[in-house]
Amino acid sequence: IQGSLITVATTIFIAILKVFDIVYVMTSGKFDTEVIANRMFVEMFNFRNFGRASSLAVILLVVVVPIMVVNIRNLRRQGINR
């Protein structure tokens, strides 16, 4: 059960980090609804600050990839044990 909980928790964490569409459609980034992906969009298209938008994309990548690697390892380990 621990492996399943870790898998679900990491999947939810990745989804939280990558959520953009819901925030943008519902509020267009107003009312202090700020997530990393939304900030990246605003920097890129509203402020034309391509460097900052690219750095936010890299930060998002650096945060998400290690979590995905751990998640994949746990899934493989669970598959072998079954």
TAURLIN-V380100 format. One record per pair of residues at least 24 apart in sequence whose C-alpha atoms are under 8 Angstrom apart, sorted by the first residue. I is the first residue (numbers start at 0). GAP is how many residues later the second one is. Records with the same first field share a line. If there is no record, write none. Layout:
I: GAP ; GAP
This chain:
2: 71 ; 72 ; 75
5: 65
6: 64 ; 67 ; 68
9: 57 ; 58 ; 61
10: 60
13: 50 ; 53 ; 54
16: 43 ; 47
17: 42
35: 24
